[in-house]
Amino acid sequence: MQYTLLVTGSPYQSKACHTALRFIQAAMKKHPNSIRGVFFYEDAVLIGNQITQPPRDEINLTKAWQALAIEHDIPLYLCIAAAVRRGILNEDESRRYELEQHSLAEHFQLEGLGTLVDLMNSTNKIIQFR
């Protein structure tokens, strides 16, 4: 069985990103390759901001997600409209808006809602964390 995760809760205002991360870690121990992808939407896209610096005594959720993506080869998608609205841009979007900098963290990618639909259509279940 394959799952798609939809994360909509802010990494700073809810436990959605943290809970989804723990869910994937547990799922991958029992069923490797059971997660097809993670789509971050609404305020959850803030997880992909490379310049966010949490306090040193707190987990760095962005780095934890990056490590998970590397270890298990899980794609991490940010809704492009929600991300750009919140100042998270990759190099292409920065050029498009004539900006000199970008803020998208490595191992995250900007994608449209069509990617979420594709994930939903190609997996058995979608699980939302908000």
Steps between C-alpha positions, in 0.01 A plus 500: 500500500632843409412827669507867413536744786337842486633739762312827550589609853767760561828364635491778762132513596413129505657158536399394148851497350646326804225238516522428126876458533458250784231317304730454201791387717279232659344396168835462328625266773216258438428558132786654300382682188149545640513881469480627143531869583423783739314810387519810721216746455380824664729607790675160498712627208701698755685175572688552172653836591877456511567812707276413795703448815324335794637542853796271566311297759223411251500252215577652161202358313625613160825308544312199637278492190803541275674206670187288461475586130862399446484180705175366351494677162164663574407804291401809699270733308400853597192655340656762277220757543503470880882506512550803276233687695708437815833597345632153427642498150740279306754645259261496203224680688752754633602584144136514393429762767833676430641425844861427580451241772301182555394330819393146408680240711675210327299181442173693481340579165235748394206334326144581408185334624513268200783318675277444801227362273753266335616378841142444613417305183806277523482399868256302711443760771562864577563601859467864601685664788368842603 
